[in-house]
Each structure stands twice: as C-alpha cells, then as structure tokens.
Amino acid sequence: MALLFGALFMSQAALARPLVVLAYGDSLTAGYQLPPGQGFAPQLEKALKAKGRDVTVVGAGVSGDTSTQGRARVNWVLAGMKAKPDLVVLELGANDMLRGQPPKTARANLDAMVKTFKAKGARVLVAGMRANPTLGKTYVTEFETMFPAVAKANGVALYPFFLDGVAAQPGLQLADGMHPNGKGVAVMVKRIMPAVERELALVK
C-alpha cells in the first residue's frame, strides 16, 4: 500500500512540475538591443503565466548565429539545462539567408537540430522565416519552403513566419528595420501563443 501511495505521489509531482520551453535561435530570440524582460523568452513566459500555465521559458538565442552555429551548440546547451525542455521553439536560418548561404545547408542543419531535440523527448515548433526577394525567385522559394519541409519530414509543428505582424512595420521595429522592439516582441508573442499552447497541451 505504501508503495502504491508513493508511486501515486511521484506521478502527481511529475505532472505538477513546471513545463520548460526552450527558445532556441538567433538575435530574434536573444532580445537584441532590448531592455531586460523585453525579449522573446521573458515576454512569452509572462504571457503563458498570465494564462495560468506553470512554465519556465529558457532563452537560448545568440545574436548572429547561423543554422550551422546553432547546430554546433545544441548538445552543450541541452547538457547545461537544469531540466530537459518539454517544447523547443526553433528559430534559425535568417542569418544564413542574409549571408546568401545555401538553403540546402540550413535545411540539413535544421533537420539535425529537430532530430536532436526529439531524441531528448522534446516537442518542437519550427519557426519559419521569409527571404529577401532581391535574392531571386529560386533562392526565395528554396529558403521559404525548407521550414515546412523540415517540420513535415520530422512530424513536428510549424509556425510559418516568426516575424508575422512585425515585419515591415516601423513602429514595431528597432531603427535597423530588422529586429523587433519591445512592442514588436509583444505582437510576436501574441501571434505565436496559440501554437505554443497547442504544443504544451500535448506534452506527456
């Protein structure tokens, strides 16, 4: 009987633990040039807690990271976490595009990262990006289709455009016209919240 109650208690404790979301990406998840608390990770955590969710959002964005650099640090980031992530918001690829690097390289890197996160038992939400049209139709098509292709191939969720509602909106961007300001991040969080909540509801 004692063993039964012990097992039940451990099960309830496991269910009661805070869920962990890992925001893994580049400057867009790193809170580039934003005051403390205004970046994507803290704003997402605040929004989730406001809805009554016991969630910790860990920011693991590194400004300037390409998908190759992101892939290179995956294992040590995971090893350094106090608890494994239940959900990973994977946002990388924009810097590959800005540097004109081959989409096939970024696709292979994204695929490898998704597989690594899944192997750790995490759900993954792939955040897509759009390419600069000046790169040409072939490049744009190959770049923009790699995100849904990676998500589909690995059976994970896709959020089509991470900067949805913010891109080309000066009032929601920093002076560089590329990165969101605090208000812009709030819009991003509001837009991505339904997808994040859907994934968290599926965590076992």
Secondary structure, 3 states (H helix, E strand, C coil): CHHHHHHHHHHHHHHHCCEEEEEEECHHHHCCCCCCCCCHHHHHHHHHHHCCCCEEEEEEECCCCCHHHHHHHHHHHHHCCCCCCCEEEEECCHHHHHCCCCHHHHHHHHHHHHHHHHHCCCEEEEECCCCCHHHCHHHHHHHHHHHHHHHHHHCCEEECCCCCCCCCCHHHECCCCCCECHHHHHHHHHHHHHHHHHHHHCCC
